[in-house]
């Protein structure tokens, strides 16, 4: 993958996950005297709260469980069930899924 750079909007926050699983919280630049109103910038506070949870064992387990479900789903989709016909596919097959489905015996063929 190529290196990607981005500009962070002054109303946004970003959490960067490095390959070694370390993280970096990117926040808009603010002066020491500046305050951030929670009602107007909830996204920034949510990003800070998420980063504060990264070392919490319960949160890590929750994320791990979600990741396991995602990977199982991806594996199931990758393997695919070739006998399954997408509801939107015509009975003779279609270009959308590159599958030629057997004709439905009830369609007169």
MARMARVEX-944332 format. One record per residue: z, x, y of N, C-alpha, C, O in turn; chain; residue in one letter. Coordinates in Angstrom, 1 decimal. Atoms other than C-alpha are relative to their C-alpha. Layout:
! residues N
+--------+--------+--------+--------+--------+--------+--------+--------+--------+--------+--------+--------+-------+------+
!   n_c3 !   n_c1 !   n_c2 !  ca_c3 !  ca_c1 !  ca_c2 !   c_c3 !   c_c1 !   c_c2 !   o_c3 !   o_c1 !   o_c2 ! chain ! resn !
+--------+--------+--------+--------+--------+--------+--------+--------+--------+--------+--------+--------+-------+------+
!      Z !      X !      Y !      Z !      X !      Y !      Z !      X !      Y !      Z !      X !      Y !     A !    a !
...
+--------+--------+--------+--------+--------+--------+--------+--------+--------+--------+--------+--------+-------+------+
This chain:
! residues 109
+--------+--------+--------+--------+--------+--------+--------+--------+--------+--------+--------+--------+-------+------+
!   n_c3 !   n_c1 !   n_c2 !  ca_c3 !  ca_c1 !  ca_c2 !   c_c3 !   c_c1 !   c_c2 !   o_c3 !   o_c1 !   o_c2 ! chain ! resn !
+--------+--------+--------+--------+--------+--------+--------+--------+--------+--------+--------+--------+-------+------+
!    0.0 !    0.8 !   -1.2 !    0.0 !    0.0 !    0.0 !    0.0 !    0.9 !    1.2 !    0.6 !    2.0 !    1.3 !     A !    x !
!    0.1 !   -0.7 !   -1.2 !   -0.7 !    1.1 !    3.5 !    1.3 !   -0.3 !    0.8 !    1.9 !   -1.4 !    0.7 !     A !    x !
!   -1.1 !    0.1 !   -0.8 !    2.1 !    1.6 !    6.0 !   -0.3 !   -1.2 !    1.0 !   -1.4 !   -1.3 !    1.6 !     A !    x !
!    0.2 !    1.1 !   -0.9 !    2.6 !   -1.5 !    8.2 !    1.0 !    0.1 !    1.1 !    2.2 !    0.4 !    0.9 !     A !    x !
!   -0.9 !    0.0 !   -1.2 !    4.0 !   -1.6 !   11.7 !   -0.1 !   -1.4 !    0.6 !   -1.1 !   -2.1 !    0.4 !     A !    x !
!    0.1 !    1.3 !   -0.7 !    4.9 !   -4.7 !   13.7 !    0.8 !    0.1 !    1.3 !    1.7 !    0.9 !    1.4 !     A !    x !
!   -0.8 !    0.1 !   -1.2 !    6.3 !   -5.7 !   17.0 !    0.9 !   -1.2 !   -0.2 !    0.5 !   -2.2 !   -0.6 !     A !    x !
!   -1.0 !    1.0 !    0.2 !    9.5 !   -7.7 !   16.9 !    0.1 !   -0.8 !    1.3 !    0.4 !   -0.2 !    2.4 !     A !    x !
!   -0.1 !    0.9 !   -1.2 !    9.5 !  -10.6 !   19.3 !    1.5 !    0.1 !    0.5 !    2.4 !    0.3 !   -0.3 !     A !    x !
!   -1.3 !   -0.1 !   -0.6 !   12.5 !  -10.6 !   21.7 !    0.9 !   -1.2 !   -0.4 !    2.1 !   -1.2 !   -0.1 !     A !    x !
!   -0.8 !    1.2 !    0.5 !   13.7 !  -13.9 !   20.0 !    0.1 !    0.0 !   -1.5 !    0.5 !   -1.0 !   -2.1 !     A !    x !
!    0.1 !   -0.1 !    1.5 !   13.3 !  -12.7 !   16.4 !    1.0 !    1.1 !   -0.5 !    1.4 !    2.0 !    0.2 !     A !    x !
!   -0.8 !   -1.1 !    0.7 !   15.3 !  -10.6 !   13.9 !   -0.8 !    0.2 !   -1.3 !   -1.5 !   -0.6 !   -1.8 !     A !    x !
!    0.7 !   -0.4 !    1.2 !   14.0 !   -8.8 !   10.8 !    0.9 !    0.8 !   -0.9 !    1.7 !    1.6 !   -0.5 !     A !    x !
!   -0.8 !   -0.8 !    1.0 !   15.6 !   -7.5 !    7.6 !   -1.1 !    0.7 !   -0.8 !   -2.0 !    0.1 !   -1.4 !     A !    x !
!    0.9 !   -0.8 !    0.7 !   13.7 !   -4.6 !    6.1 !    0.7 !    0.5 !   -1.3 !    1.8 !    1.1 !   -1.3 !     A !    x !
!   -0.5 !   -0.4 !    1.3 !   14.2 !   -3.9 !    2.4 !   -0.8 !    1.3 !   -0.4 !   -2.0 !    1.2 !   -0.6 !     A !    x !
!    0.7 !   -1.2 !    0.4 !   13.4 !   -0.3 !    1.5 !   -0.1 !    0.1 !   -1.5 !    0.6 !   -0.6 !   -2.3 !     A !    x !
!    0.2 !   -0.1 !    1.5 !   12.2 !    0.8 !   -2.0 !    1.3 !    0.4 !   -0.7 !    1.5 !   -0.1 !   -1.8 !     A !    x !
!   -1.2 !   -0.4 !    0.6 !   15.6 !    2.3 !   -2.7 !    1.1 !   -1.1 !    0.1 !    2.3 !   -0.9 !   -0.2 !     A !    x !
!   -0.8 !    1.2 !   -0.1 !   17.1 !   -1.2 !   -2.0 !    1.0 !    0.1 !    1.2 !    1.8 !   -0.7 !    1.4 !     A !    x !
!   -0.7 !    0.0 !   -1.3 !   18.7 !    0.0 !    1.3 !   -0.6 !   -1.0 !    0.9 !   -1.8 !   -1.3 !    0.7 !     A !    x !
!    0.5 !    1.0 !   -0.9 !   18.3 !   -2.4 !    4.1 !    0.2 !    0.4 !    1.5 !    1.0 !    1.3 !    1.8 !     A !    x !
!   -0.1 !   -0.3 !   -1.4 !   17.8 !   -2.3 !    7.8 !   -0.1 !   -1.3 !    0.8 !   -1.1 !   -2.1 !    0.5 !     A !    x !
!    0.1 !    1.2 !   -0.8 !   18.5 !   -5.0 !   10.3 !   -0.6 !    0.3 !    1.4 !   -0.1 !    1.2 !    2.1 !     A !    x !
!    0.6 !   -0.2 !   -1.3 !   16.2 !   -5.1 !   13.3 !    0.3 !   -1.2 !    0.9 !    0.0 !   -2.3 !    0.6 !     A !    x !
!   -0.4 !    1.0 !   -1.0 !   17.4 !   -7.0 !   16.3 !   -0.7 !    0.4 !    1.4 !   -1.0 !    1.5 !    1.6 !     A !    x !
!    0.6 !   -0.3 !   -1.3 !   15.9 !   -7.4 !   19.8 !    0.9 !    0.9 !    0.8 !    2.2 !    0.9 !    0.7 !     A !    x !
!   -0.7 !   -0.9 !   -0.9 !   17.0 !   -4.8 !   22.4 !    0.8 !   -0.8 !    1.0 !    0.2 !   -1.7 !    1.6 !     A !    x !
!   -0.8 !    0.7 !   -0.9 !   19.9 !   -6.0 !   24.5 !    0.8 !    1.0 !    0.8 !    1.2 !    2.0 !    0.3 !     A !    x !
!   -1.0 !   -0.9 !   -0.8 !   22.0 !   -4.5 !   27.3 !    1.4 !   -0.3 !   -0.5 !    1.7 !   -1.3 !   -1.1 !     A !    x !
!   -1.4 !    0.1 !    0.4 !   25.7 !   -4.0 !   26.7 !    0.7 !   -1.2 !    0.6 !    1.6 !   -1.8 !    0.0 !     A !    x !
!   -0.6 !    1.2 !   -0.8 !   26.5 !   -6.8 !   29.2 !   -0.6 !   -1.3 !   -0.5 !   -0.1 !   -2.4 !   -0.2 !     A !    x !
!    0.8 !    1.2 !    0.3 !   24.0 !   -9.3 !   27.7 !    0.7 !   -0.7 !   -1.2 !    1.2 !   -0.1 !   -2.1 !     A !    x !
!   -0.5 !    0.8 !    1.1 !   25.3 !  -12.1 !   25.5 !   -1.1 !   -0.9 !   -0.6 !   -2.1 !   -1.2 !    0.1 !     A !    x !
!    1.0 !    0.8 !    0.7 !   23.4 !  -14.1 !   22.9 !    0.6 !   -1.4 !   -0.3 !    1.6 !   -1.4 !   -1.0 !     A !    x !
!   -0.5 !    1.4 !    0.3 !   23.9 !  -17.9 !   22.8 !   -0.4 !   -0.4 !   -1.4 !   -1.6 !   -0.4 !   -1.7 !     A !    x !
!    0.2 !    0.4 !    1.4 !   24.3 !  -19.1 !   19.3 !   -1.0 !   -1.2 !   -0.1 !   -1.9 !   -1.1 !   -1.0 !     A !    x !
!    0.9 !    1.1 !    0.1 !   22.5 !  -22.4 !   19.9 !   -1.4 !    0.3 !    0.2 !   -2.3 !   -0.3 !   -0.3 !     A !    x !
!    1.4 !   -0.4 !   -0.3 !   19.4 !  -20.7 !   21.3 !   -0.5 !    1.0 !   -1.0 !   -1.7 !    1.2 !   -1.1 !     A !    x !
!    0.5 !   -1.2 !    0.8 !   19.3 !  -17.8 !   18.8 !    0.7 !    0.0 !   -1.4 !    1.1 !    1.0 !   -1.9 !     A !    x !
!   -0.6 !    0.1 !    1.3 !   20.6 !  -19.1 !   15.5 !   -0.6 !    0.9 !   -1.1 !    0.1 !    1.5 !   -1.9 !     A !    x !
!    0.7 !   -0.9 !    0.9 !   18.0 !  -17.1 !   13.6 !    0.5 !    1.4 !    0.0 !    0.6 !    2.0 !   -1.1 !     A !    x !
!   -0.6 !   -1.4 !   -0.1 !   19.5 !  -13.8 !   14.8 !    1.3 !    0.0 !   -0.7 !    1.6 !    1.0 !   -1.4 !     A !    x !
!   -1.3 !    0.0 !    0.6 !   23.0 !  -14.8 !   13.7 !   -0.2 !   -0.2 !   -1.5 !    0.6 !    0.4 !   -2.3 !     A !    x !
!    0.3 !    0.2 !    1.4 !   21.6 !  -16.0 !   10.3 !   -0.4 !    1.4 !   -0.6 !    0.1 !    1.7 !   -1.7 !     A !    x !
!    0.4 !   -1.3 !    0.5 !   19.9 !  -12.6 !    9.8 !    1.2 !    0.9 !   -0.1 !    1.4 !    1.6 !   -1.1 !     A !    x !
!   -1.2 !   -0.8 !    0.0 !   23.2 !  -10.8 !   10.7 !    0.9 !   -0.4 !   -1.2 !    1.5 !    0.4 !   -1.9 !     A !    x !
!   -0.8 !    0.5 !    1.0 !   25.1 !  -13.0 !    8.3 !   -0.5 !    0.3 !   -1.4 !    0.2 !    0.7 !   -2.3 !     A !    x !
!    0.6 !   -0.4 !    1.3 !   22.7 !  -12.4 !    5.4 !    0.2 !    1.5 !   -0.3 !    0.5 !    1.8 !   -1.4 !     A !    x !
!   -0.2 !   -1.5 !    0.2 !   22.9 !   -8.6 !    5.9 !    1.4 !    0.2 !   -0.3 !    1.7 !    1.1 !   -1.1 !     A !    x !
!   -1.4 !   -0.2 !    0.3 !   26.7 !   -8.9 !    5.9 !    0.3 !   -0.4 !   -1.5 !    1.3 !    0.1 !   -2.0 !     A !    x !
!   -0.2 !    0.4 !    1.4 !   26.4 !  -10.5 !    2.4 !   -0.6 !    0.9 !   -1.0 !   -0.3 !    0.8 !   -2.2 !     A !    x !
!    0.8 !   -0.8 !    1.0 !   24.2 !   -7.8 !    0.8 !    0.9 !    0.8 !   -1.0 !    0.4 !    1.0 !   -2.1 !     A !    x !
!   -0.9 !   -0.7 !    0.9 !   27.2 !   -6.0 !   -0.7 !    0.9 !   -0.9 !   -0.7 !    1.7 !   -0.4 !   -1.5 !     A !    x !
!   -0.8 !    0.9 !    0.6 !   28.9 !   -9.1 !   -1.8 !   -0.5 !   -0.3 !   -1.5 !   -1.6 !   -0.7 !   -1.7 !     A !    x !
!    0.4 !    0.1 !    1.4 !   28.9 !   -9.3 !   -5.7 !   -0.5 !   -1.4 !   -0.3 !   -1.5 !   -1.5 !   -1.0 !     A !    x !
!    0.5 !    1.3 !    0.2 !   28.5 !  -13.1 !   -5.7 !   -1.4 !   -0.3 !    0.5 !   -2.2 !   -0.9 !   -0.1 !     A !    x !
!    1.3 !    0.2 !   -0.7 !   25.6 !  -13.1 !   -3.3 !   -1.1 !    0.8 !   -0.8 !   -2.2 !    0.3 !   -1.0 !     A !    x !
!    0.9 !   -0.8 !    0.8 !   23.9 !  -10.3 !   -5.3 !   -0.4 !   -0.7 !   -1.3 !   -1.5 !   -0.6 !   -1.8 !     A !    x !
!    0.3 !    0.7 !    1.2 !   24.3 !  -12.3 !   -8.5 !   -0.9 !   -1.2 !    0.3 !   -1.8 !   -1.5 !   -0.5 !     A !    x !
!    0.8 !    1.1 !   -0.4 !   22.9 !  -15.4 !   -6.8 !   -1.5 !    0.4 !    0.2 !   -2.4 !   -0.3 !   -0.3 !     A !    x !
!    1.3 !   -0.5 !   -0.2 !   19.9 !  -13.4 !   -5.6 !   -0.7 !    0.4 !   -1.3 !   -1.9 !    0.1 !   -1.5 !     A !    x !
!    0.6 !   -0.4 !    1.3 !   19.4 !  -11.9 !   -9.0 !   -0.4 !   -1.1 !   -0.9 !   -1.4 !   -1.1 !   -1.6 !     A !    x !
!    0.3 !    1.2 !    0.8 !   19.5 !  -15.3 !  -10.7 !   -1.3 !   -0.6 !    0.5 !   -2.1 !   -1.1 !   -0.2 !     A !    x !
!    1.3 !    0.6 !   -0.6 !   16.8 !  -16.6 !   -8.2 !   -1.2 !    0.9 !   -0.4 !   -2.2 !    0.4 !   -0.7 !     A !    x !
!    1.1 !   -0.9 !    0.4 !   14.7 !  -13.5 !   -8.9 !   -0.4 !   -0.2 !   -1.4 !   -1.6 !   -0.1 !   -1.7 !     A !    x !
!    0.3 !    0.2 !    1.4 !   15.0 !  -14.0 !  -12.6 !   -0.9 !   -1.3 !   -0.2 !   -1.8 !   -1.3 !   -1.0 !     A !    x !
!    0.8 !    1.2 !    0.1 !   13.7 !  -17.6 !  -12.2 !   -1.4 !    0.2 !    0.5 !   -2.4 !   -0.3 !   -0.1 !     A !    x !
!    1.3 !   -0.3 !   -0.6 !   10.9 !  -16.4 !  -10.0 !   -0.9 !    0.8 !   -1.0 !   -2.1 !    0.4 !   -1.1 !     A !    x !
!    0.8 !   -0.8 !    0.9 !    9.8 !  -13.8 !  -12.5 !   -0.4 !   -0.7 !   -1.3 !   -1.5 !   -0.6 !   -1.8 !     A !    x !
!    0.3 !    0.8 !    1.1 !   10.0 !  -16.2 !  -15.4 !   -1.2 !   -0.9 !    0.3 !   -2.1 !   -1.1 !   -0.5 !     A !    x !
!    1.1 !    0.9 !   -0.4 !    7.8 !  -18.6 !  -13.5 !   -1.3 !    0.7 !    0.1 !   -2.3 !    0.2 !   -0.3 !     A !    x !
!    1.3 !   -0.7 !   -0.2 !    5.3 !  -16.0 !  -12.6 !   -0.6 !    0.4 !   -1.4 !   -1.8 !    0.4 !   -1.5 !     A !    x !
!    0.5 !   -0.4 !    1.4 !    5.1 !  -14.8 !  -16.3 !   -0.6 !   -1.2 !   -0.6 !   -1.7 !   -1.1 !   -1.2 !     A !    x !
!    0.5 !    1.2 !    0.6 !    4.6 !  -18.4 !  -17.4 !   -1.4 !   -0.4 !    0.6 !   -2.3 !   -0.8 !   -0.1 !     A !    x !
!    1.3 !    0.3 !   -0.7 !    1.8 !  -18.9 !  -14.8 !   -1.1 !    1.0 !   -0.4 !   -2.2 !    0.6 !   -0.6 !     A !    x !
!    0.9 !   -1.1 !    0.4 !    0.2 !  -15.6 !  -15.7 !   -0.5 !   -0.2 !   -1.4 !   -1.7 !   -0.1 !   -1.7 !     A !    x !
!    0.4 !    0.2 !    1.3 !    0.2 !  -16.4 !  -19.4 !   -0.9 !   -1.3 !   -0.1 !   -1.9 !   -1.3 !   -0.8 !     A !    x !
!    0.8 !    1.2 !    0.0 !   -1.1 !  -19.9 !  -18.7 !   -0.2 !   -0.7 !   -1.3 !   -0.1 !   -0.1 !   -2.4 !     A !    x !
!    0.2 !    0.8 !    1.2 !   -1.6 !  -22.7 !  -21.1 !   -1.5 !   -0.5 !    0.1 !   -1.7 !   -1.4 !    0.8 !     A !    x !
!    1.4 !    0.3 !   -0.1 !   -5.4 !  -22.8 !  -21.6 !   -0.3 !   -1.4 !   -0.4 !   -1.4 !   -1.9 !   -0.1 !     A !    x !
!    0.3 !    1.4 !    0.4 !   -5.1 !  -26.3 !  -23.2 !    0.3 !   -1.0 !    1.1 !    0.0 !   -2.1 !    1.0 !     A !    x !
!   -0.5 !    0.9 !   -1.1 !   -3.6 !  -27.7 !  -20.0 !   -1.2 !   -0.2 !    1.0 !   -1.8 !    0.8 !    1.4 !     A !    x !
!    1.1 !    0.4 !   -1.0 !   -6.1 !  -29.5 !  -17.7 !    0.7 !   -0.4 !    1.2 !    1.6 !   -1.2 !    1.3 !     A !    x !
!   -0.5 !    0.3 !   -1.3 !   -5.3 !  -29.5 !  -14.1 !   -0.3 !   -1.5 !    0.4 !   -1.5 !   -1.9 !    0.1 !     A !    x !
!    0.3 !    1.4 !   -0.4 !   -5.0 !  -33.1 !  -12.8 !   -1.2 !   -0.2 !    0.8 !   -1.9 !   -1.2 !    0.7 !     A !    x !
!    1.1 !    0.1 !   -0.9 !   -7.6 !  -32.4 !  -10.2 !   -1.3 !    0.4 !   -0.6 !   -2.4 !    0.3 !    0.0 !     A !    x !
!    1.2 !   -0.5 !    0.6 !  -10.1 !  -30.9 !  -12.6 !   -0.8 !   -1.2 !   -0.6 !   -0.2 !   -2.1 !   -1.2 !     A !    x !
!    0.8 !    1.0 !    0.7 !  -13.0 !  -33.1 !  -13.8 !    0.0 !    0.3 !   -1.4 !    0.2 !    1.5 !   -1.9 !     A !    x !
!   -0.1 !   -0.1 !    1.4 !  -13.2 !  -33.6 !  -17.5 !   -0.9 !    1.1 !   -0.6 !   -0.6 !    1.6 !   -1.6 !     A !    x !
!    0.9 !   -1.1 !    0.5 !  -16.1 !  -31.1 !  -17.9 !    0.3 !    1.4 !    0.5 !   -0.3 !    2.3 !    0.1 !     A !    x !
!   -0.4 !   -1.3 !   -0.6 !  -14.3 !  -28.3 !  -16.1 !   -0.4 !    0.1 !    1.4 !   -1.0 !   -0.8 !    2.0 !     A !    x !
!    0.3 !   -0.2 !   -1.4 !  -14.6 !  -26.9 !  -12.7 !    0.0 !    1.5 !    0.4 !    0.5 !    2.3 !   -0.4 !     A !    x !
!    0.0 !   -1.4 !   -0.4 !  -15.1 !  -23.8 !  -10.7 !    1.4 !    0.4 !    0.6 !    1.6 !    1.6 !    0.7 !     A !    x !
!   -1.3 !   -0.3 !   -0.6 !  -11.6 !  -24.0 !   -9.2 !    0.9 !    0.9 !   -0.9 !    1.6 !    1.7 !   -0.4 !     A !    x !
!   -0.9 !   -0.7 !    0.9 !   -9.9 !  -22.7 !  -12.3 !   -0.8 !    0.8 !   -1.0 !   -0.3 !    1.4 !   -2.0 !     A !    x !
!    0.8 !   -0.8 !    0.9 !  -12.9 !  -21.1 !  -14.1 !    0.2 !   -0.4 !   -1.5 !    0.0 !    0.5 !   -2.4 !     A !    x !
!   -0.3 !    0.4 !    1.4 !  -12.1 !  -23.1 !  -17.2 !   -1.0 !   -1.2 !   -0.3 !   -1.2 !   -2.1 !    0.5 !     A !    x !
!    0.9 !    1.1 !    0.4 !  -14.6 !  -25.3 !  -19.1 !    0.9 !   -0.8 !   -1.0 !    1.2 !   -0.4 !   -2.1 !     A !    x !
!   -0.8 !    0.9 !    0.8 !  -12.5 !  -28.2 !  -20.4 !   -0.8 !   -0.8 !   -1.0 !   -1.9 !   -1.1 !   -0.6 !     A !    x !
!    0.7 !    0.9 !    1.0 !  -13.5 !  -30.1 !  -23.5 !   -0.1 !   -1.4 !    0.6 !    0.8 !   -1.8 !    1.3 !     A !    x !
!    0.2 !    1.4 !   -0.5 !  -14.9 !  -33.5 !  -22.6 !    1.0 !   -0.9 !   -0.6 !    1.4 !   -0.8 !   -1.7 !     A !    x !
!   -0.9 !    1.0 !    0.4 !  -12.5 !  -36.3 !  -22.7 !   -0.7 !   -1.0 !   -1.0 !   -1.7 !   -1.6 !   -0.5 !     A !    x !
!    0.7 !    0.9 !    0.9 !  -13.4 !  -38.4 !  -25.8 !   -0.1 !   -1.4 !    0.5 !   -1.0 !   -2.2 !    0.1 !     A !    x !
!    0.0 !    1.3 !   -0.6 !  -12.7 !  -41.5 !  -23.8 !   -1.0 !   -0.2 !    1.1 !   -1.2 !   -1.3 !    1.6 !     A !    x !
!    0.9 !    0.1 !   -1.1 !  -15.4 !  -40.8 !  -21.3 !   -1.5 !   -0.3 !   -0.4 !   -2.4 !   -0.2 !    0.4 !     A !    x !
!    1.3 !    0.4 !    0.5 !  -18.3 !  -41.8 !  -23.5 !   -0.9 !    1.2 !   -0.5 !   -2.1 !    1.0 !   -0.8 !     A !    x !
!    0.8 !   -1.1 !    0.5 !  -19.5 !  -38.3 !  -24.5 !    0.4 !    0.5 !   -1.4 !   -0.2 !    1.4 !   -1.9 !     A !    x !
+--------+--------+--------+--------+--------+--------+--------+--------+--------+--------+--------+--------+-------+------+
